[in-house]
Amino acid sequence: MFRLLKYAKDYRKEIILGPIFKFSEAVFELMLPLLMAILIDEGIQQQNWTKVWQMIAWMLFFSVAGVLSALTCQYFASVASQGFGTELRHHLMKKINHLSHKELNYFGANTLITRMTNDVNQMQLALAMLIRLVVRAPFLSIGALVMAFYIDWQIGLIFLAILPIFSVLLLLLIKVSVPLYRFVQQQLDRLNQLVGQNLSGVRIIRAFSRQQKEVENFDEASDELAKTYLRVAQLSTILSPVTTLILNFGIVGIFILGGFKVEIGDLQQGEILALVNYMNQMLLALIVVSNLVNIFTRAEASAKRLNEVLEMPVSLVESEHPTVPTTLHGEITLTDVDFRYSESYGRTLRHLSLHVPAGSTLGVTGPTGAGKSSLTQLLPRFYDAEKGTVAIDGVDVREWSLATLREQIRFVPQKSVLIRGTIRENIQWGKENASDEEIWEALTIAQGAEFVETLPEQLDTLIVENGKNFSGGQIQRLAIARAIVAKPKILVLDDSLSALDYQTDYLLRQALKQLPMTLVLISQRVSSIQEADQILVLEKGRMVALGSHHELVKTSSYYQAILDAQKEAE
């Protein structure tokens, strides 16, 4: 947990001064029972009203000083904890954005959301409590013990006997609760996953009348989380009555032994009252310690999850001296490439070698699971090949500057995602300073200008989350416009024409031909790729055939079978 405190280095002043002011408050608080004893024994009992008013003035002074110290500490704790949380989220988001797709797949979106929100909040709370209470609670406990020995060493032994009993109780609580808190975080991940699936797939759930089943699944996960929280809460609630019981036994011991000592004249009534107050202070401070244990055990579980992300080695490491060419032509070369998404999966590409000249069009087809999309993941270096090389303009992509490489390659995936905002803002993701003229040009090429012009607000039309106020074909055309607005040298369309009708598909491909770029077009429909300069046919990650449409019709029975099947379906 303390490894994460490096993100609070800008708040060292607050972290140091906060506990100092809290320590001062504890000192002032410890003085009050002693002053009360003097007020009773030397003032009221002896009718020394001057002493009474002196003690009242001192008690008032220490009370006001304690309140001011507490408020100052509270301010420093708030500044430091909120600043720490902001800095931690910043570094966490920066790290997540540097992780490759391989590491992102390992974690999953739902657990990353939980870690960014709930786990960081736990760390903020832990730091605030560290500043506010970690100094105060132990000092009050030890200070009360010292003051008890100062008043009477025999009664001080009662205080001393209580500490180890309470310490053993705390250790047992920590040992049992830490694994439960870790389990709670895992169940929160699961709950977030179910919520995400239900929100993103609400239309499918309703279409298949799965609402009741999904509600049952959510209720089951929610009940499991509640049961685990209940077990943790039960452990915490045990501590409070046990502490109260110990406190009462301690007070009874003070009254028994103190009453005897008052009778023989060793102690006075005011000192007995002070000892009872010190017993209350010590055990209430220990209750605070028990609450701190709960907070820090949860924070420890959260810290491990955050460190797992922050310390995750990044598999895609940029070259120390990356290639940053002044111009890029768009030539693609794959040499004996093997690829798998992780060690637990089989190879999705096997011994793939391919050359795509700059400015040409490559069509890729094959059955589902053939490795078509995997090929497109290697070009912008979302993943690294397990074996072989992927080169752009003759330079291995591992030698490229990632920013330069991805600026020149635009990628439209199978499932296009639009960001909440206007049409203009979405297309400007492709080119930040794109003018309206450039945006309309991109829309015209993508065959989207016609439907955008019919919208009342045109480019200022608001797109809701994931573009759910547009049809699938409209979303694809907007995504393609976003990709081509920057006029990239390589454009990858991964089955991005599937929602378009044949006429729009044809017009779009004709418009793309006029652009000076290399086009990689993946499609299940042979009609969408038959005009490509080369067509790559994949099956189970292997190249089955490569050539133009006319060549493959004559030489590849596998390609001919695909073509015949689609003609029959049409």
C-alpha positions, 0 to 999 in steps of 0.5 A, a space after each residue: 500500500 505504501 508504494 502508492 504514496 509516491 503519487 502523494 509526493 506533491 502533498 508532503 507538506 500537508 501529510 507532515 503538518 496534518 499529523 502534527 496538528 492532530 498530535 497537538 489536538 491529542 495533547 490538548 485533549 489529554 490535559 482536560 481530565 487532569 485540569 478537571 481533577 485539579 478543579 474538583 480537588 483543589 477548587 470546588 472541594 476547598 472552595 477556592 473559586 480563584 482556582 476554579 476560574 483558572 482551571 475553567 479558563 485553561 480548559 476553555 483555552 485547551 478546548 478551543 486550541 484542540 478544535 482549531 488544531 482538528 480543523 487545520 488537520 482536517 483541511 490538510 487531510 482533505 487537500 492531500 487525500 483528494 490530490 493523491 486520488 486525482 494523481 493516482 487516477 491520472 497515472 492509472 489512466 495513463 498506464 491503461 492507455 499505454 497497455 497493449 490490447 493483450 494486457 487490456 484483454 487480461 484485465 477486462 474493462 469491468 475490473 479496470 472501471 472498478 479499480 479506477 473508481 472504488 479502489 482509488 476511493 479506498 486509497 483516498 480514504 486510507 490516506 485521509 485517515 492516516 493523516 487524521 487518526 493514525 497519530 491521534 488514536 495511538 497517542 491518546 491510548 499511550 498518553 492515557 496510559 502514561 497519565 494513569 501511571 502519573 496519577 497512580 501506578 497501581 491503577 495504571 496496571 489496569 490500563 496496561 492489562 487492557 491493551 494486550 487483550 484488545 491487541 489480540 482481538 484486533 489481530 484476529 479481526 485482521 486475519 479474518 477480514 483481509 481475505 473477505 475484503 479481497 473477495 468483496 472486490 472480486 464480487 464488485 467486478 462481477 457485479 459491474 460486468 453484469 451491469 455493463 452487459 445488461 446496459 450494452 445488450 439491452 436490445 438483445 435481452 429484450 428481443 430474446 425475452 431474457 429480462 427475467 433471467 438477467 434480473 435473476 443473475 443480477 440478484 444472485 450476484 448482488 445477494 452474494 456481494 451482500 452476504 460477503 459484506 454482511 460477514 465483514 460487517 458482523 466481524 466489525 460489529 463484534 468489536 464494538 460491544 467487546 470493547 464496551 465490555 472491556 471498558 466497563 470492566 476497566 471502569 469497575 476496576 478503577 472504582 473498586 481500587 480507587 474507592 479503597 484508595 480514596 478511603 485511605 487518602 491515597 487518591 482524591 475524588 477528582 483524580 478518580 474522575 480523571 482516571 475514568 475519563 482516561 479509561 474512556 479516552 483510551 478505549 474510544 481511541 482503540 475503537 478508532 484503531 479498530 475502524 482504522 484496521 477495517 479501512 486499511 485492510 480494505 485499502 490493502 486489498 485495493 492497493 494490490 489491485 491497483 499495483 497489479 495494473 500500475 506494475 503490469 509490464 507493457 508487452 509493446 515497447 517502443 524502440 529507443 530510436 524509433 523510425 519517424 519518416 518524413 513521408 510514408 507510402 503504404 507498402 505492407 510486407 508480412 514475412 512468415 508471420 505466426 500470431 496468437 493472442 496469448 499463451 493460453 490460445 492457439 495460433 490464429 495466424 500461421 506462416 503468413 507471408 504477403 506483399 501489398 504494394 503501396 497504393 494497391 487494394 488487398 481483399 481478405 476473405 475466408 470463413 469465420 475464425 480464419 484469422 482475418 481480423 487478427 491480420 489487421 491487428 498487426 498492422 497498427 501494432 495493436 499486438 506483436 507477431 509471435 514469429 516473423 516480421 510485419 513491415 510498413 515501407 520495408 521497416 519492421 513495425 517494431 522499429 516505428 514510432 507508434 504515434 507516427 505509425 498509427 497516425 498513418 494507418 486508419 482502422 475501422 473495426 467490425 463493430 464501429 463505435 461512435 463517441 457521445 457528441 456531435 457528428 462534427 466532433 466524432 469525425 474530428 477524432 480522425 483529424 483534430 483540426 478538420 474543417 467543415 469542408 474536409 468533413 463534408 468531403 469525407 462524408 461524401 466519399 463514405 456515402 454519408 453526406 446525403 443522410 447527414 444533409 437531411 438531418 435538421 442540425 446536420 453536422 451539429 446533430 448529437 450522437 447518443 452513446 454508441 450511436 444508438 440513434 443511427 442505423 447500423 449502416 449510418 454508423 459504419 459510414 460515419 466511422 469510415 468518414 472519421 477514418 478517411 478525413 485525415 487522408 491516411 496512407 493505409 486504410 483498414 476496413 475490417 468487415 466495415 461494409 457489412 451493414 451497407 446495401 449492395 449499391 452503397 457498398 459499390 459506390 463507396 468502394 469506387 470512391 475509395 479507389 480515387 484516394 492515394 492510399 493502400 486499402 485493406 478490405 476484409 469482407 465475407 462478401 466476395 462481391 465487395 472484394 472482387 475488384 481488389 488488386 489481390 485477394 487473400 483467402 484464409 482458413 484456420 490462420 493459413 493462406 489458402 490462396 492469393 491472387 486477383 479475382 480472375 486468377 483465383 476463379 481459375 486456380 483455387 477450388 476453395 475460392 470457387 466454392 466460396 463464390 458458388 455458395 454466395 451466388 446460390 444464396 443470392 
